Amino acid sequence: MIDTALTDWSRLQFALTACYHWIFVPLTLGLSVIMAIMESIYVKKGDPFWRQTAKFWMKLFAINFAVGIATGIILEFEFGTNWSNYSWFVGDIFGAPLAIEGILAFFMEATFFAVMFFGWNKVSKRTHLAATWLTGIGASVSALWILVANAWMQHPVGMTFNPDTVRHEMTDFWALVLNPVATSKFFHSVFSGWMTGAIFVIGVSSWYLLRKRHTRFALASIRIAALTGIAGTLAVMLSGDSSGVHAAKYQPMKLAAIEGLADGGTRAPFSVVPGVEIPGMLSILATHNIDGYVPGINNMLDGYTTPEGETFPSAEKKMESGKKAIEAFRTYRANKDKDPHTAMQARKVLEENIDHFGYGYIQSRNELVPPVQLLYWAFRVMVGLGGYLFLLMVAVLWAERKKRLAEMKWLLRIALLSTPLVYLAGQAGWIVAEVGRQPWTIEGLLPVRAAVSSVSVAAVQTTFFIFVAIFTLFLLIEIRILLKAIQKGPETDNTPNQAQP
């Protein structure tokens, strides 16, 4: 029996690392696009002002990029240190996209980052611009493979269980890559990074305008950032819609918890806040049909039948089937060499119940319900802040185009003070995605209690507090360096242009 404290502390440590890592990733994704657009304008127009502007945001990008790498490396190592059973059980599948990310995307980022950051005046303008765009593309490709791995945990596909090796083995690589959940997660995460980068640039630029410094630079930066952020937000909305449909299809318990939906049905209402509902809206969002059936928490625990006649077993039946699968697996392993007939009979029972194998580790039906209140409010924080920030970017862009923004100090103060909110929205989104999957490490396949390493609780607690100290130090150092760079402002660019190609 796995110690509950060990599972909880291991989850807490991984959540800590992931939350800190996601502070840096979205800004990397967003700034890479904004600075590449600025440099593209420089190459097209030849105006040194745009080179100066791009170089300033590139400096902030580099600071953030370096710290993000450190937290990301630690995050991947934790799969081996804290979740070794998980790594053994599905390492053949999960390891593939992470290996590709490390070999292809990370080296792509690192190579072109070096040319981008140190190549001014050493390569032609177009070569440097290509390196800048490829650095940003590399960051997105890196995110792609990590999100492919994460999406597989939400919706496992393209594999089969081998009882001889006690591992799930990949049978279809392209099913893994083209997993519909992966597509939605990729676009949702990358374009939310565009939002983060845009709000960050708008906030910093608003600070300059409030102090009447670098006015042209600030206004130009706001224009590019707002356009990028608005485009990114619209894309986030579209990918969010597909994410809702996929959650309804592949993770209905997550969707029910997000909505606090105890009992589902057709024309299910969407809860705006407690006591305020939009009739039929949840069915529309989940199925794109107002008459679509959406199961509630109780329906999934008790078992239910859809209006189309599709039947889903109760939690107890799944748990019973899972226990049969585990017992059959043990019988097969014990007899495969000495009693082939018994082993083959056991393997048949295992295959008949393999879909519910993970439920055999569940001790109570209540474990199958993720924390409803946390998910309910995290989702509304994410959506509410996303809508607010979208309107803010529209307002700031309108004021900039009307040449009134520099005098609208109240709007500039709102933009500056709103900068942390985009990070809060991002963290809330990941709470919805990851806490909503509980109690599963891999949805319906492997619960967290069966995925942890056999280490002491004290060891995990010790490393947890070490990581708290290290990550907090990283964050404080980054903030200090960023603030010093922002205080200094963009440098006057008197260097000669790069050699023409």
C-alpha positions, 0 to 999 in steps of 0.5 A: 500500500502506497503511503498517502502522504508520499503521494500528496507530497510528490504531487505537491512538489511536481505542482510547485515545479510546474507552476514556477516553470509556467511563469517563464514559458508563456513569456518566452512564447509571446516575446519571441513573436513580438520581437520577431515582428519588430525585427521584420519591420526593421529589415523591411524599412531599414529604420534603426528605431525598430532595430533598437526596439527589437533588441530591447525586448530581445534582452528581456526575452533572453533573461526569461529564456535562461531561467525557464530552461533551469526549471524545465530541466528539473521538471523532467528529472522529477519523472524519474525521481518522484514518479519512477513507477509511472516512467517504467509503466509508460516510459516507452510512450511518454519518453518519445516526445520528450526525447524529440523535444530535447534532441530537436526543439531544444537544440534548435532553440539554443543554436538560433538563440546564439545567432540571434543574441550575439549575431548583430553586425556579424551576419546579414540582416536577413540571416539574423531575422531568420535566426530570430524567427527560428528561435521563436519557432523552436520555442513553439516546437519545444512546447509542441512535443511537451504538450503531445506528452501531456495530452497523452496523459489526458487521452491515452492513445496508440499503445497496448499493454504488454504483461510480459514487460509490465509496460505500455508500448507504443503501437502508433506514433502518429496517433500519439502526435495527432491526438486531438487533445494535443492539437487543442492543447498546443494552440491553446498554450502557445496562443495564451503565451502570445497573450502573456507576452502582449500584456507584459509588453503593454505593461512595461510600455505603459510604465514608460509612458507614465514617466514620459520616457521613450514615448515613441518606443513605448507606443510602437511596442504597445501597437505591435503587442496589442495586435499580437495579443488580440490575435492570440486571444481570439485563437485561445477562444477557438482552441478553448472551444475544441478543448471543451468538446474534447473534455466532454468526450474524453474526460467527462468527470473533469467537465462535470467538476468544472461546472459543479454539475451533480446531475447531468442531462440534455440541455445542460445549463452553464453556470456563470457563477453560483445561482446564475445559469445560462440554460442549455449553454453547457450542452452547446459548449460540450457537444455543439448541440443544445440537446446534447447529453452531458453527464453529471458527477452522480451519473458517472459514479452511478452509471448512466445510459445516453439518449442514444443508448450507449451505456457506461458502468458505475464506479463500483463496476469499473473498480471490480473489473479493475481488480479482476484485471490486476488479479489476472495479471498477477496470476499470469505473471506467476504461471506463465513459465510453469503453467501455460494453460493457467497463464493463458486463461488469466491473460484472457481475463486480463484482456477482457478487463484491461480498460479498467485496469487502473480502477483496481487501485481506486479504494473509494468512488469518492476518489474519482471526483476531483476537487470541485470548488477548486476547478469551478473557480479556477476555470472562471478565473481563467475565463474571466481574466482572459475576457478582461485582458482582451478588452484591455488590449482592445482599449489600449490599441484604440487609444493608441490609434487615436493618439490619445493613449499617452494622455490617458494616465488612468488607462496606462495605470490599469494596464500596468497593474494588470500585468500580473493578472495574465500570469494568474490566468495561465496558472488557473488554466493549468490547474483546470487541466491537471487537477481536473484529471485527478486521481489519474496520472494517465486518464483512466489508466494509472492513478497517482497512488500507483505512479509514485516512486518508492522513496521516503516521505522525508526525502520528498519533503526535504527536496520540496522545501529546497526547490521552494528556496531555489525557485523563489531565488530564481524568480527574484533574480529574474525580476531584479534583472528584468527591473534593472533592464527596464529601468535602464530602457532601450539603448540608443542604437548607433551601431552600423547596419549589418552587411547586406546579403 
